């Protein structure tokens, strides 16, 4: 089978297609014939060793643990291992590979009890690949904020993979949604359910006079003080990346003096949450947003486009 292998840390050109033997599913595992995956911002950062501390886990000189990237997949069950009860060969499925990655390949093995579920007939493989990365993360963080109908939510980075999911999920919860993105993406974000969209290049949302119950930074690029200023008393600030010591300390201090909550970290991925996203998408209430689609043979170009930092939603890659 073909895999996209990272030969070193660096630009898109370090990724090359290689031929290897396909894996065999072990006990409790499902072998998936991958038909679509994505190149995400997380893939881009791992390939570039950004932050540099990832080398301590992935290999100091070149990628070892995560030499084959890709955290999401959509395809068919090719084979099942012993003790698998949830799936049968031939079924359409989609999901995530968790910390194992490895979905930039023609075949991947996943645990049947991990975040994998059936793909509805009215969703394409590309749709299935575009749902999990942003959808699971945003569902996790917005759930921590305990959204209620009528609450005001600001989504920073509202046109990215996490952002387009967050706008729709907050709208689904009955929240009043505002977004921050570039001028080119304002129409898209409004079409997904935002009633107010700020152009980050020309408008400072913190100076608008509007205050929000939740501010959710999906890209880790917002100004911390602006976000706290834009929060209502006892509001919640969410940041969908690991927080550096500075924001953590400021967050603790802010919590002590104003009762505002600062929550960061990494999302957990549960089958029940994936099924929730699937059902919303199948009913037309959660729209996968696909910016561009590349063939597997063009995965270097997919990386190059993602590196530009201006993708809308997801960049999908079709395999086979």
Steps between C-alpha positions, in 0.01 A plus 500: 500500500599865464574726796601867523823489699676796664870445435610798713371813671442789265291624211244305296774350285608269787182295441537217249283208392638157585390141449471283813315185600144562621435447873299207634228569756569366847251404768227761525631688195341602171700532178368796300559556130546878509316690228541852640702677767604858571815704538437705813682780676611239755661295220678810379635580846621146564674488164681825584567402866305803621541538791855367515420303817311248285841365399536358853207268423518458124877472457778755536641489148208369294142380557480149644180460700292705255678457169164424336262785582124523470257480789169448316370254244194396304476177306384139514566220744743271315540239775435451870712342769393250767234614751371783279122521532401851387608489135501272198711508181358727233338753735565869440664658805677815613681620809835583655820315573568692821862540602606218267440713187593303185191580290707637209505147362291266289424281804493570873413290806282651773352364822129428457424675832685819405347792311375311194142466381294431189484758223143580385419446134421869446853605602798460270837367610635855484214615726585224746867600505413867551278448806719360781802730543321830550169352606624288790729772633238772490230274643734417789589860583152647458363221720740609775345846485154348562335704226134592543251654262534876476862514617733719294803321354798644311695259278852621420629340180145432386590390145752227584434132560412543869333834437245395239396211725485725807274755332254230401512312831448819701208590275361149548511558877289813457782747566534840335820462300759755393818421311844643430663425164637669188281716280509237226327248727232716659226379264588136569490545878167682482356223282588249775302687763700797633294818541803728540845454347809711573774548240812438708707732277282808548289445814585438864216296647605601852439868418156442346315530829353152457556251780483122476427213735756283319805592293644198317839535330523215250845589362699621802569843350269732690624772733440369851419838657254583221319172551466557874382854440230373264365253759201556722562464875531127574552438129707215357809524278578187300825439315526190283874454533732437792545826684844643573598588860429872451130460412460235769629735772295790370199272484541394863530862607199599290296220653584619850409863445212480250362142511563462128609150403792418270500151348761357264637161404438221254161353413404142577347293219207274589286281271181654643617849403587384149155345464345828613688687226408232246130527579506879474679482164266231365204721595655802325554693825881482493666576169850369426694789346761388247734761360699288253535134410825340384585153373733291716772552242465876561532486879813718493293774337231450766763557771626807318150649486434433869835659588368825353269535799193615307296185446122507548380198689687187394740392227413145399708239321339220299675163485429251224 
